[in-house]
Amino acid sequence: MADIVVLGAGVAGLGLAAFAARRGHRVTLVERDGPPPEGGPHAEVADWERSGVPHARQGHALLGLGIGVLREECPEVLADLTGRGAVPVPLETGGDDLGLLSRRLVFEAALRRRVAADRAVTLLHDRATGLLGTGTPRGVPHVYGVRLAEGGEVTADVVLDATGRRSSAASWLTGIGGLPPRETVQSCGFSYIAQEFALGGGTRFPSLRAPVVHELDFATVLAFPGDNGRFHLSTTVSSHDPVRTRLLERRVYLRFLDSVAPVRDWLDGAAPVGGPMPMAGLENRHRSLVADGAPLVTGFVLVGDACVQTNPTFGRGVSLGLAHARTVADQLGRLDRDPEDWATETHAATERCLGQWFEQQVATDAARLAELAGGAHDDSLSARVLTALAVLREEDEHVRIAAERVYHMLLTPAELMGDRKVARRVLAFLREHPDLRRDHVGPSRQDFERLVTG
């Protein structure tokens, strides 16, 4: 049994606290934002102050990987969610895999209630301002606790930073004489505008897949079905698009959405809730606490978005956060090992969990940004394979099942192409269609500008 400090009660931090407690550890969870309000799912979304999660009210996808983790670790959370109106969706994977339709804050509130009721978890309403650390003979600082804003200190066998993409790990580590994390950063160049809607009485979601993606020449529109008849329609445009801010006017945004033919199925009978919500400054970021095979610090781990954050187009963040939380929780049983060995092993486990998904996101976003900015179409093999899969899944059951598993991160892209039947089918299709292009929908750029500026 170890004493664990978890910083941040977002999805990754809550999952890590629950999973560590389940494994017999004592957990102190530090979170600056208060608990969810009473009043049910709509109150949780409308009234819960979550300044630490700037994208809390945007559309989210809860994919098979993350739901599978919860089914194994905390099935009572899923029972709570479905009892409050979230919708479990069987996946076309040939197994018993599930997705879940729920708004992020409804999902997070259920997970927080589970953690708050756990006797092995102490929840502190506070925030960390620094680390407690000592030097070691090899010059690598060892973390043994945290300093809190209210003036107290908490010691621990390991400190786990789940404070998200705005993590202060760099300043905390230099503050104890260490080096900042190594970082790989890709500025996505996208801006998001999201609008929540409520289904009309007696109507249903046009699709239970989350997200549903519609690509235009200059934008992407995504539909995120959620709990209790609520859904989001989100649009990505280049951050340099000169007319993007016009979409923040509800009247203009609704007019644009109505111009995209397949999106009208979502708008029919639905009522907008609130106004369009922007989200900018998006990055794909990988922070590492190992350099040249050696740890920069011991007794300290980055978890979830504090370690790897990805552009939310595919809705992977929540599921990757839960999967990484389980990976780190599994490592806690080995804390009696040499601290540097434990840090190196935990880094390797993290890379196996997150690394390939980060690399795929970087490649995908670079290609899509070039298209949104009016550049050349991406003719790389990886892009053509993804397009082929999107077409073939409509007519080939084996490809559809494999593609669904990749989409929900139940199968890696490398494992997909290791499936000989899928590989042969895709390569044959590409030979037969050398000029393969994904169909785009919606108005032309000229018509779009008239819509939003008229």
SVG drawing of the C-alpha trace seen along z (x, -y; Angstrom):
<svg xmlns="http://www.w3.org/2000/svg" viewBox="-43 -41 69 53">
<polyline fill="none" stroke="black" stroke-width="0.4" points="0.0,0.0 1.4,-3.4 0.4,-7.0 -0.5,-8.7 -1.2,-12.3 -3.2,-13.0 -3.4,-16.7 -6.5,-17.5 -10.0,-16.0 -10.7,-16.0 -11.5,-12.6 -7.9,-11.3 -7.4,-12.4 -10.7,-11.0 -10.1,-7.8 -6.6,-7.5 -7.8,-8.1 -10.5,-5.5 -8.2,-2.9 -5.4,-3.5 -7.8,-3.2 -9.2,0.0 -5.7,1.4 -5.4,0.8 -3.5,-2.6 -4.3,-5.7 -5.1,-8.6 -5.2,-12.4 -6.9,-14.1 -6.3,-17.8 -8.8,-19.8 -9.5,-23.6 -13.0,-23.4 -15.9,-22.6 -18.3,-19.6 -21.0,-19.3 -24.3,-20.9 -27.5,-19.1 -30.4,-19.1 -29.6,-16.5 -27.7,-16.3 -28.9,-19.6 -27.8,-21.5 -24.4,-19.8 -23.8,-21.1 -25.3,-24.6 -24.1,-25.4 -21.0,-23.5 -18.1,-25.9 -15.2,-24.0 -12.7,-26.8 -9.9,-24.1 -11.5,-22.4 -12.1,-25.1 -13.7,-22.6 -16.1,-21.1 -19.2,-22.2 -18.1,-21.3 -19.2,-18.1 -17.4,-14.9 -17.2,-11.4 -16.9,-8.6 -15.3,-5.8 -15.0,-2.1 -11.5,-2.1 -12.5,-4.4 -15.9,-2.7 -14.1,0.7 -11.8,-0.6 -14.7,-1.8 -16.6,1.5 -13.7,3.3 -12.7,0.8 -15.8,-1.1 -19.0,0.4 -21.1,-1.4 -20.2,-4.7 -21.7,-3.4 -24.8,-2.3 -25.2,-5.7 -24.8,-7.4 -27.4,-5.2 -29.8,-5.8 -29.4,-9.5 -30.1,-9.4 -26.8,-8.5 -27.1,-6.0 -24.9,-2.9 -24.4,-2.1 -23.3,1.4 -20.5,1.2 -20.2,3.0 -17.0,4.8 -18.2,8.3 -18.0,8.3 -19.7,6.7 -17.9,3.4 -19.8,0.2 -19.7,-3.5 -21.6,-5.9 -23.6,-9.0 -23.1,-11.6 -22.1,-15.2 -18.7,-15.5 -19.8,-17.2 -22.6,-14.6 -20.0,-11.9 -17.4,-13.7 -20.0,-14.3 -20.8,-10.6 -17.1,-9.7 -16.6,-12.4 -19.5,-11.1 -17.9,-7.6 -14.5,-9.0 -16.0,-11.2 -17.7,-8.2 -14.5,-6.1 -13.1,-5.9 -9.6,-5.4 -9.7,-8.8 -9.3,-12.2 -10.5,-15.0 -8.9,-18.4 -10.4,-21.6 -7.1,-23.3 -4.5,-23.6 -0.8,-22.8 1.7,-25.6 4.9,-23.6 6.6,-20.3 8.5,-19.0 11.8,-17.5 15.2,-16.4 18.5,-16.0 19.9,-12.6 23.6,-11.4 23.0,-11.2 21.5,-14.8 18.0,-13.7 15.5,-15.3 13.1,-13.0 9.6,-14.3 8.1,-13.4 5.1,-15.7 3.4,-18.9 3.0,-22.4 -0.6,-23.8 -2.1,-27.2 -3.7,-27.2 -0.3,-26.9 -0.1,-23.2 2.0,-20.4 1.2,-16.8 3.8,-14.1 3.5,-11.0 5.3,-8.1 4.5,-9.5 2.8,-12.6 0.7,-12.2 0.0,-15.3 -3.4,-15.2 -3.9,-19.0 -4.4,-18.9 -2.9,-20.7 -2.2,-23.8 0.0,-21.8 2.6,-23.8 5.0,-20.8 7.8,-22.8 8.0,-25.6 7.4,-23.1 10.4,-20.9 12.7,-23.9 11.6,-25.1 13.2,-22.0 16.4,-22.2 15.3,-19.9 14.8,-20.2 11.4,-20.9 9.7,-18.1 10.8,-17.5 8.0,-18.7 6.8,-18.0 4.1,-20.5 2.1,-20.9 -0.2,-23.9 -3.3,-22.5 -4.3,-25.8 -8.0,-25.0 -10.8,-26.9 -13.9,-25.2 -17.4,-26.6 -20.0,-24.4 -23.7,-24.8 -25.8,-22.6 -29.3,-21.5 -32.2,-19.7 -34.2,-17.2 -37.8,-17.9 -40.5,-15.7 -40.7,-12.3 -37.6,-12.7 -34.4,-10.6 -30.8,-11.2 -30.1,-10.6 -27.1,-8.6 -25.8,-7.0 -22.2,-7.2 -20.1,-9.9 -18.9,-12.0 -20.5,-12.0 -18.1,-13.8 -19.1,-15.9 -16.2,-17.4 -16.5,-20.6 -13.8,-22.1 -13.0,-24.7 -14.5,-23.3 -15.6,-20.2 -19.0,-19.8 -19.2,-17.2 -22.3,-16.0 -21.9,-14.7 -25.1,-13.0 -25.3,-13.0 -27.5,-12.2 -31.2,-13.1 -31.8,-14.2 -29.1,-16.8 -26.4,-17.0 -23.8,-19.4 -23.0,-20.5 -19.3,-21.6 -17.5,-23.2 -13.8,-23.4 -12.3,-26.1 -8.8,-27.4 -7.8,-29.8 -6.7,-32.2 -10.1,-32.1 -11.1,-35.8 -14.8,-35.2 -14.7,-32.6 -15.8,-35.0 -19.1,-35.6 -20.1,-32.0 -20.2,-33.1 -23.5,-34.8 -26.2,-32.2 -28.4,-33.4 -25.4,-33.2 -24.2,-29.8 -27.6,-28.2 -27.9,-29.6 -24.6,-28.0 -25.5,-24.7 -28.7,-24.6 -26.7,-25.0 -25.0,-21.6 -27.5,-19.1 -26.8,-16.1 -26.8,-18.3 -30.4,-19.3 -31.5,-15.9 -30.0,-17.0 -31.6,-20.4 -35.1,-19.2 -37.3,-19.8 -34.3,-20.6 -34.0,-23.7 -30.7,-25.5 -29.6,-25.8 -27.6,-28.9 -25.2,-30.3 -22.2,-29.1 -19.2,-28.3 -15.7,-29.0 -12.5,-27.0 -9.2,-28.0 -5.5,-27.6 -5.6,-23.9 -2.4,-21.9 -1.2,-18.3 1.3,-18.2 3.5,-15.4 5.4,-16.0 8.1,-13.5 9.9,-13.1 12.6,-11.0 15.5,-12.2 18.0,-10.0 16.7,-7.0 17.2,-8.5 14.5,-10.1 14.5,-13.8 12.8,-13.3 11.6,-10.5 8.5,-10.2 6.5,-12.3 4.4,-11.3 2.4,-13.2 -1.1,-11.7 -3.7,-12.2 -3.6,-15.6 -0.7,-16.8 1.3,-14.1 -0.4,-13.8 -3.1,-16.0 -4.7,-15.6 -6.9,-17.7 -10.5,-16.8 -11.8,-16.1 -11.9,-12.3 -13.0,-12.7 -10.1,-10.6 -9.1,-12.7 -11.4,-11.2 -10.7,-7.6 -7.0,-8.1 -7.0,-9.7 -8.8,-6.7 -6.6,-4.2 -3.5,-6.1 -4.9,-6.3 -5.2,-2.5 -1.7,-2.1 -0.2,-4.3 -2.4,-2.7 -1.0,0.7 2.5,-0.6 1.8,-1.7 2.2,1.8 5.9,1.7 6.9,-1.5 9.2,0.6 11.6,0.7 14.6,-1.6 12.9,-5.1 14.8,-5.6 14.0,-2.2 10.3,-2.7 10.3,-6.1 11.8,-4.6 9.4,-1.6 6.4,-3.9 7.5,-6.1 7.8,-3.0 4.3,-1.9 3.0,-5.4 4.5,-5.3 2.9,-2.0 -0.5,-3.4 -0.4,-6.9 2.5,-7.2 1.1,-5.8 -2.2,-7.7 -0.4,-11.0 1.7,-10.3 -1.4,-9.5 -3.2,-12.6 -0.2,-14.8 -0.1,-13.3 -3.8,-13.6 -4.0,-17.2 -1.2,-18.4 -2.9,-17.1 -6.3,-18.4 -5.0,-21.9 -3.4,-22.1 -6.8,-21.3 -8.7,-23.8 -6.2,-26.5 -6.7,-25.9 -3.6,-23.9 -3.1,-20.7 -5.1,-17.6 -3.2,-15.0 -2.2,-12.2 0.0,-10.4 -0.5,-6.6 -1.9,-7.0 -4.5,-9.5 -5.5,-7.4 -5.8,-4.3 -8.1,-6.2 -10.3,-7.3 -10.4,-3.8 -11.5,-2.5 -14.3,-5.1 -15.6,-3.9 -15.1,-0.2 -16.7,0.0 -20.1,-0.8 -19.9,2.4 -17.5,4.9 -18.5,6.3 -14.9,7.4 -13.5,3.9 -16.4,2.2 -15.7,4.2 -12.0,3.5 -12.4,-0.2 -14.9,-0.5 -12.4,1.0 -9.7,-1.4 -12.1,-4.4 -12.8,-3.4 -9.1,-2.7 -9.7,1.0 -7.3,1.8 -4.2,-0.1 -3.6,-1.3 -0.6,1.0 -2.7,3.9 -5.3,3.0 -2.9,3.2 -1.6,6.4 -5.0,8.0 -4.2,9.5 -7.8,9.6 -8.2,5.9 -4.8,5.0 -5.5,6.9 -8.9,5.4 -7.7,1.8 -4.6,2.1 -6.8,3.6 -9.3,0.8 -6.5,-1.8 -5.1,-0.2 -8.6,-0.3 -9.1,-4.0 -5.8,-5.8 -7.5,-9.2 -9.5,-8.5 -10.9,-11.5 -13.2,-11.9 -16.6,-13.4 -17.1,-16.9 -20.5,-18.3 -22.0,-21.7 -21.8,-25.1 -18.9,-26.3 -16.5,-28.7 -18.1,-31.6 -21.6,-30.6 -20.3,-30.2 -19.0,-33.7 -22.3,-35.1 -24.1,-33.1 -22.1,-34.4 -21.5,-38.0 -24.9,-38.7"/>
</svg>
